[in-house]
Amino acid sequence: MINRRERMSRRLERVSLSGLLTFLLLYSLPLETVAETSEARGMPSTSVLNPAAQLWRDVRQRDGSNVGNTQVKGVETGVLINANGDRWGKFRMEQLIPIGGTVLVSAVLLLGIFYMLRGKVAIEGGPSDRKLFRYTTYERTIHWFLASVFLFLAITGMILLFGRSVLIPVIGKEAFSVLASLSKEGHDLVGPLFIIAVVLMFIQFVKRNIYQKGDLSWLLRGGGIIGGKHVPSNFFNMGEKSMFWMLILVGSVIIASGLMLLFPIFGQGREWMGLAHVGHTLGAMLMVTVILGHIYIGSVGMEGALEGMTTGYCDLNWGKEHHDHWASELIEKGETLTNEEVEKLKMGDSSTTHGGESATTG
Ligand code: HEM
């Protein structure tokens, strides 16, 4: 006879054994099966699926369409991987950087070759003992402000674009990371100054950069730099005027796209940001290439060109040879100055009768 106590203990053993078996069975089943089984039986599911499983599966198997979703509302908050972002990254690495680099290096080489073949364009009549007033202190300040800001942005921008391929092999990753961070912060902080510089330049110089009769023939005759013959021109020649309008038009594209990249708070998604980046970089490269030519002619390429932009006065013969319509007008008005008069004016002696800060006819 099995007594009552024994029966109780056998029942307990059976219960714990079946509990253990159920636990082991459940533990060995995949979560989804447990959830499906419980749902199929109409029982509430207690398991929690890994919410990222499907997402990472989509990331791995992505087929050129956007990946991701969320309940958070905002611009592209539901897009983890933007398909155009992949295309943009590829374009930047495989086209923009190598082609842009080739264009810039070629421009420098061409200027070097041109200098070796043509040499410095001299003042044919030689430097004279008289000068013409060309730029006010304010105009020169705006020019050098724009030039400093532009050169800083061009150098930091190029470090960001070409640095990984060009600088890491030379200075190493640690030094490059410091340089890249400084360039990025510097580029972002100084960028807005470019807007001020371009607006000031536009206001001050626009009148003298409106195309006039005779400008086209200057262009057709290569500005006189090819062939060596002087071509008549006004205060600014066709080349300078075209550079000015390039600065304003391409500068506006660079400014607008720069603002879109700097302040991503106006509802622009990554597609617009990618486009802004490409527009910003192409515009900047075009401008750097043109400005390289401008710097060349304004410095080593032409005798007497820099004087006006550094002192405010240019040589009379330089004026006659490169901007003869403007020079003739000042000569007719009797507004030429001797070197001594210019020195006195620079020392702040206002007794000199003509020339000075107001003469900017064109
Ligand atoms: C260190 C570099 C630079 C040098 C040596 C230089 C030199 C000169 C010189 C000599 C002139 C006067 C030309 C003349 O009197 O006919 C001039 C004018 C001018 N420069 Fe520069 N420059 C430099 C950088 C820049 C930069 C970076 C920009 C713009 C991004 C710029 C934009 C201008 C403009 C707009 C004018 C007036 C021309 C016009 O309005 O048509 N310069 N520069």
Boltz pocket constraint, residues with backbone or C-beta under 6 A from the ligand:
constraints:
  - pocket:
      binder: B
      contacts: [[A, 134], [A, 143], [A, 146], [A, 147], [A, 148], [A, 150], [A, 151], [A, 201], [A, 205], [A, 209], [A, 235], [A, 236], [A, 237], [A, 240], [A, 241], [A, 242], [A, 243], [A, 244], [A, 247], [A, 291], [A, 294], [A, 295], [A, 298], [A, 299], [A, 305], [A, 306], [A, 307], [A, 308], [A, 309]]
      max_distance: 6.0
